[in-house]
Amino acid sequence: MIDPQDIANDLIVAERERKTIGQFSDSYPDLDLETAYRAQRAFVQSKLDAGERFVGYKLGLTSRNKQQAMGVDAPLYGRVTSGMICGYGEPVRLDRFIHPRVESEIAFLLARDIEPPATVISVLAATEVVFGAVDVLDSRYEGFKFTLTDVVADNASAGGFYLGPVTRRPGDLEDLGLIGCVVRVAGEVLMTAAGAAVMGHPAASVAWLANQLAAEGEVLKAGQLVFSGGVTAPVPVVAGGSVTFQFGGLGSIEVAGA
């Protein structure tokens, strides 16, 4: 079995040099989730050692279609650091990423810790505000192809994150599951979806995370951000191109490749 730190070291170099690598599972088919999450932690620790701050988590594989495609029945999670947060209106820097793709999310800023057993109701009660958000995915693997353990080790393909300009308290919104998102590429509608695409309700994925972390001896804490999972499918970012995400009640985010 490969050492988690060795996996992390290869991912650190791939990210720094913007060069893709092959899937670890090809050479180590016995790579398991526990080892993959240990590698993820080591990968992220290198960012913290370089001066970044830990700010929260991101969810992945939160739709049934994605889970079925990967042959799993639960989401996965990654960690978010301060260096991943992009300023509103800033372009997606193509000299920073390898092959970035962007997808819409609903992000939660927690007002207090979430204790298990977490539910949609307890998550909403613990949430200060929600945002429309964009997840910049950037796999370190060749062709953006990976197995479950590979993507977990690669910190759930975390690249960067944008928070929208509008914040709302959950109680001020009729139903987060009904919030729509329209994705436009070069001004043309490419796809639409609603918050319910994320496990039936975006807060359901946050509840899953809180319970999963509790089983691992961790707690979702006040002040942390949680990106609850893709509402819509990822869209590639290209130089000179733009993608706009319009959220019902949560404003719009336009990202452009530069």
C-alpha positions in Angstrom: 0.0 0.0 0.0 1.3 3.4 -0.9 2.0 5.9 1.9 -0.5 8.8 2.2 2.3 11.3 2.4 3.8 10.0 -0.9 0.4 10.5 -2.5 0.2 14.0 -1.1 3.7 14.9 -2.3 2.9 13.9 -5.9 -0.3 16.0 -5.8 1.5 19.0 -4.3 4.1 18.9 -7.2 1.4 18.4 -9.8 -0.6 21.4 -8.5 2.5 23.6 -8.2 3.9 22.7 -11.6 0.4 22.6 -13.3 1.2 19.1 -14.7 -1.3 16.2 -14.6 -0.4 12.8 -13.1 -1.8 9.3 -13.5 -4.4 7.9 -11.1 -2.9 6.3 -8.0 -5.5 3.6 -8.2 -4.1 2.3 -11.4 -0.8 1.3 -9.7 -2.4 0.7 -6.3 -5.8 -0.9 -6.8 -6.1 -1.6 -3.1 -6.0 2.1 -2.3 -8.9 2.6 0.2 -10.9 5.6 1.4 -9.2 5.9 4.8 -5.8 6.1 3.1 -7.2 8.6 0.5 -8.6 10.9 3.2 -5.2 10.8 5.1 -3.5 11.8 1.8 -6.1 14.6 1.4 -5.3 15.9 4.9 -1.5 15.8 4.1 -2.1 17.6 0.8 -4.1 20.4 2.5 -1.7 20.6 5.4 1.0 21.7 3.0 -1.2 24.7 2.2 -1.6 25.5 5.9 2.1 25.1 6.5 2.6 27.7 3.7 0.5 30.2 5.7 -3.1 29.6 4.4 -6.0 29.3 6.9 -8.5 26.5 7.1 -11.9 28.0 6.3 -14.3 25.0 5.8 -15.3 22.2 3.6 -16.7 21.3 0.2 -19.0 18.4 -0.7 -18.8 16.3 -3.9 -20.9 13.6 -5.4 -24.1 15.0 -3.9 -26.4 14.1 -6.8 -27.7 10.6 -7.3 -26.6 10.7 -10.9 -23.0 11.4 -9.9 -23.1 8.8 -7.2 -24.4 6.1 -9.6 -21.8 7.0 -12.1 -19.1 6.5 -9.5 -20.7 3.4 -8.0 -21.2 4.9 -4.5 -24.2 5.8 -2.4 -22.8 8.7 -0.4 -21.0 12.0 -1.0 -17.4 12.8 -0.4 -15.8 15.9 1.1 -12.7 18.1 0.7 -11.2 20.9 2.7 -11.2 24.6 1.8 -8.3 27.0 2.6 -8.1 30.8 2.4 -5.9 30.6 -0.7 -8.8 29.0 -2.6 -11.2 31.9 -2.0 -11.4 34.1 -5.1 -12.5 37.7 -5.0 -15.9 38.5 -6.6 -15.4 39.7 -10.1 -11.8 38.4 -10.4 -11.1 36.2 -13.4 -10.3 32.5 -13.2 -6.5 32.6 -13.6 -5.6 30.0 -16.2 -2.0 30.3 -15.3 -2.9 29.0 -11.8 -5.0 26.0 -12.8 -4.5 22.9 -15.0 -7.9 22.4 -16.7 -10.5 24.3 -14.6 -14.2 23.7 -14.7 -16.9 25.7 -12.8 -20.1 24.6 -11.3 -22.8 26.3 -9.2 -23.2 25.7 -5.5 -25.1 27.0 -2.4 -22.6 27.9 0.4 -23.4 28.0 4.1 -21.7 30.2 6.7 -22.3 28.7 10.1 -23.3 30.7 13.1 -22.7 27.9 15.6 -21.3 24.4 15.8 -23.4 21.6 14.4 -23.8 18.7 16.8 -24.7 15.2 15.7 -27.1 13.8 14.8 -27.5 16.7 12.3 -30.6 17.1 10.2 -31.8 19.6 7.6 -33.6 21.5 10.3 -30.6 21.6 12.7 -28.3 22.8 9.8 -30.6 25.6 8.9 -30.9 26.6 12.5 -27.1 26.7 12.8 -26.6 28.7 9.6 -25.9 32.5 9.7 -26.3 33.1 6.0 -26.3 31.3 2.6 -24.7 32.4 -0.6 -24.8 31.5 -4.3 -21.3 30.2 -5.0 -19.1 28.8 -7.7 -16.7 25.9 -7.3 -13.7 26.0 -9.5 -12.8 22.3 -10.0 -9.3 21.5 -11.1 -8.3 17.8 -11.0 -4.6 17.0 -10.9 -5.3 13.8 -12.9 -4.8 13.3 -16.6 -8.0 13.9 -18.6 -10.0 14.8 -15.5 -10.5 11.1 -14.9 -10.3 9.4 -11.5 -11.8 6.8 -9.2 -13.4 7.6 -5.9 -10.3 7.2 -3.8 -8.2 9.2 -6.3 -10.6 12.2 -6.2 -10.8 12.0 -2.4 -7.0 12.1 -2.1 -7.0 15.1 -4.6 -9.1 17.1 -2.1 -12.3 16.5 -4.1 -10.8 18.4 -7.1 -10.8 21.7 -5.1 -9.3 24.6 -7.0 -11.0 27.8 -6.1 -14.3 29.2 -4.9 -16.4 32.4 -5.5 -19.0 33.7 -3.2 -21.9 35.6 -4.6 -22.7 39.3 -3.7 -26.0 38.5 -1.9 -26.4 36.8 1.5 -29.7 35.7 2.9 -30.7 34.1 6.2 -32.3 30.7 5.6 -35.5 31.8 7.2 -35.8 34.6 4.7 -35.9 32.2 1.8 -39.0 30.1 1.1 -37.1 26.9 0.4 -33.4 26.4 -0.5 -34.4 23.3 -2.4 -36.4 25.4 -4.8 -33.8 28.0 -5.5 -33.1 27.9 -9.2 -29.8 28.4 -11.0 -29.5 29.4 -14.6 -26.1 28.8 -16.3 -25.2 30.9 -19.3 -22.1 30.5 -21.5 -21.3 33.5 -23.7 -24.8 34.8 -22.8 -26.7 31.7 -24.0 -28.6 29.4 -21.5 -26.7 26.1 -21.2 -28.5 24.5 -18.3 -30.8 25.1 -15.4 -31.3 23.3 -12.1 -32.7 23.8 -8.5 -31.1 23.4 -5.1 -32.9 20.1 -4.7 -30.4 18.6 -7.1 -28.1 18.4 -4.0 -29.4 15.4 -2.1 -33.0 16.7 -2.2 -32.0 19.8 -0.2 -28.6 21.6 0.1 -28.7 21.5 3.9 -29.0 17.7 3.6 -25.4 17.4 2.4 -24.2 19.7 5.2 -26.0 17.5 7.7 -24.3 14.4 6.1 -20.9 16.1 6.5 -21.6 17.1 10.1 -22.5 13.5 10.9 -19.5 12.1 8.9 -17.1 14.4 10.6 -18.5 13.5 14.0 -17.9 9.8 13.3 -14.3 10.8 12.6 -14.0 12.8 15.8 -14.4 16.3 14.2 -17.0 19.0 14.4 -18.4 21.5 11.9 -17.7 24.7 13.7 -19.1 28.2 13.9 -17.5 30.5 11.3 -16.8 27.8 8.8 -18.0 27.8 5.3 -19.5 24.7 3.7 -19.9 24.5 -0.1 -22.8 22.0 -0.3 -22.2 20.4 -3.7 -22.8 21.1 -7.4 -26.3 22.3 -8.3 -25.4 22.1 -12.0 -22.9 20.2 -14.0 -19.3 21.5 -14.4 -18.5 23.8 -17.4 -14.9 24.2 -18.7 -13.3 27.6 -18.4 -11.4 28.9 -21.5 -9.4 32.0 -22.2 -11.6 34.9 -23.2 -14.8 32.9 -22.3 -17.3 33.6 -19.6 -19.8 31.6 -17.6 -22.6 33.3 -15.6 -24.5 31.7 -12.8 -27.8 33.3 -11.9 -29.3 32.2 -8.6 -32.9 32.9 -7.6 -32.8 35.3 -4.7 -29.0 35.0 -4.3 -27.7 37.2 -7.2 -25.3 36.3 -10.0 -21.7 35.4 -10.4 -19.9 35.8 -13.7 -16.5 34.1 -14.1 -14.2 34.5 -17.1 -11.0 32.8 -18.1 -7.9 35.0 -18.2 
